[in-house]
């Protein structure tokens, strides 16, 4: 099991999304370096992320519903450790 206090946050995000949404594709990118010194930068280098995820769970779901599923899987991290999260969520067969 991943130790949530010491693991890089990108790894924790990936583990949470994998467990919750069983993605066929998942990329988690730490964008924090692009926001150094900006609002929300807490100095950890782990505050701003982008996620590209493809999951069968998204089939038939609207863009907003897909983002809600991602946000739900990461709710406690969004409340405490993630300042910004950009989400690209698609179902298998959707245009890239």
The 8 nearest C-alpha neighbors of each residue, nearest first, counted from 0:
[[1, 2, 3, 14, 11, 6, 15, 10],
 [2, 0, 3, 6, 11, 14, 5, 10],
 [3, 1, 4, 5, 6, 0, 11, 7],
 [2, 4, 6, 5, 1, 11, 8, 7],
 [3, 5, 2, 6, 7, 1, 8, 11],
 [6, 4, 3, 2, 7, 1, 8, 11],
 [7, 5, 3, 2, 8, 4, 1, 10],
 [8, 6, 10, 9, 5, 11, 45, 3],
 [7, 9, 11, 10, 6, 12, 45, 3],
 [10, 8, 12, 11, 7, 27, 13, 29],
 [11, 9, 13, 8, 12, 7, 14, 6],
 [10, 12, 8, 14, 13, 9, 15, 7],
 [11, 13, 9, 15, 10, 14, 8, 16],
 [14, 12, 10, 16, 11, 15, 17, 9],
 [13, 15, 11, 17, 12, 16, 10, 18],
 [16, 14, 12, 18, 17, 13, 19, 11],
 [15, 17, 19, 13, 18, 14, 20, 12],
 [18, 16, 21, 14, 15, 20, 19, 22],
 [17, 19, 15, 16, 20, 21, 14, 13],
 [18, 20, 16, 17, 15, 21, 72, 69],
 [19, 21, 22, 17, 16, 18, 54, 56],
 [22, 20, 17, 18, 19, 54, 23, 16],
 [23, 21, 54, 24, 53, 20, 17, 25],
 [22, 24, 54, 53, 21, 25, 55, 91],
 [25, 23, 53, 22, 52, 26, 54, 51],
 [26, 24, 52, 51, 22, 53, 27, 23],
 [25, 27, 51, 50, 28, 52, 24, 13],
 [26, 28, 50, 49, 9, 13, 25, 51],
 [29, 27, 49, 48, 30, 50, 26, 9],
 [28, 30, 48, 31, 47, 9, 49, 27],
 [31, 29, 48, 47, 32, 33, 28, 49],
 [32, 30, 47, 34, 33, 44, 29, 46],
 [31, 33, 34, 35, 30, 44, 29, 47],
 [34, 32, 31, 30, 35, 47, 37, 36],
 [33, 35, 31, 37, 32, 36, 40, 30],
 [36, 34, 32, 37, 40, 33, 31, 42],
 [35, 37, 40, 34, 38, 42, 39, 41],
 [38, 36, 34, 35, 40, 39, 33, 41],
 [37, 39, 40, 36, 34, 41, 35, 82],
 [38, 40, 82, 41, 37, 46, 83, 34],
 [41, 39, 38, 42, 37, 35, 36, 46],
 [40, 42, 43, 39, 46, 44, 45, 38],
 [41, 43, 44, 40, 35, 45, 36, 46],
 [44, 42, 45, 41, 46, 40, 31, 80],
 [43, 45, 31, 42, 46, 32, 40, 41],
 [46, 44, 43, 31, 47, 8, 29, 81],
 [45, 47, 81, 82, 31, 44, 40, 80],
 [48, 46, 31, 83, 30, 82, 84, 29],
 [49, 47, 29, 84, 30, 28, 83, 85],
 [50, 48, 85, 28, 84, 27, 86, 29],
 [51, 49, 27, 86, 26, 87, 85, 52],
 [52, 50, 87, 26, 25, 88, 86, 27],
 [51, 53, 25, 88, 24, 50, 87, 89],
 [54, 52, 89, 24, 90, 22, 23, 88],
 [53, 55, 22, 90, 56, 23, 57, 20],
 [54, 56, 57, 90, 58, 91, 53, 22],
 [57, 55, 54, 58, 20, 90, 21, 60],
 [56, 58, 90, 60, 55, 54, 65, 59],
 [59, 57, 90, 60, 55, 56, 91, 54],
 [58, 60, 57, 61, 90, 56, 55, 65],
 [61, 59, 57, 58, 64, 65, 62, 63],
 [60, 62, 64, 63, 65, 59, 57, 58],
 [63, 61, 65, 64, 66, 60, 88, 89],
 [62, 64, 66, 61, 65, 67, 60, 68],
 [65, 63, 67, 61, 66, 62, 60, 68],
 [66, 64, 62, 68, 67, 63, 57, 60],
 [65, 67, 63, 69, 68, 64, 70, 62],
 [66, 68, 70, 64, 65, 69, 71, 63],
 [67, 69, 71, 65, 66, 70, 64, 72],
 [70, 68, 66, 72, 67, 71, 73, 65],
 [69, 71, 67, 73, 72, 68, 74, 66],
 [70, 72, 74, 68, 73, 69, 67, 66],
 [71, 73, 69, 70, 74, 19, 16, 15],
 [72, 74, 70, 76, 71, 75, 77, 69],
 [75, 73, 71, 77, 76, 70, 72, 78],
 [74, 76, 78, 77, 73, 79, 80, 72],
 [77, 75, 80, 79, 78, 73, 74, 81],
 [78, 76, 81, 74, 75, 79, 80, 73],
 [79, 77, 75, 76, 74, 80, 81, 82],
 [78, 80, 76, 77, 75, 81, 82, 74],
 [79, 81, 76, 77, 82, 46, 78, 45],
 [82, 80, 77, 46, 83, 76, 47, 79],
 [81, 83, 46, 39, 47, 80, 77, 84],
 [84, 82, 47, 81, 48, 46, 85, 77],
 [83, 85, 48, 49, 47, 86, 82, 81],
 [84, 86, 49, 50, 48, 83, 87, 47],
 [87, 85, 50, 49, 88, 51, 84, 66],
 [88, 86, 51, 50, 52, 89, 85, 49],
 [89, 87, 52, 53, 51, 86, 65, 66],
 [90, 88, 53, 93, 57, 52, 54, 91],
 [89, 91, 57, 58, 54, 53, 55, 93],
 [92, 90, 93, 55, 53, 54, 89, 58],
 [91, 93, 90, 94, 89, 95, 58, 53],
 [94, 92, 90, 91, 89, 95, 58, 53],
 [93, 95, 92, 89, 91, 90, 53, 88],
 [94, 93, 89, 92, 87, 91, 90, 53]]
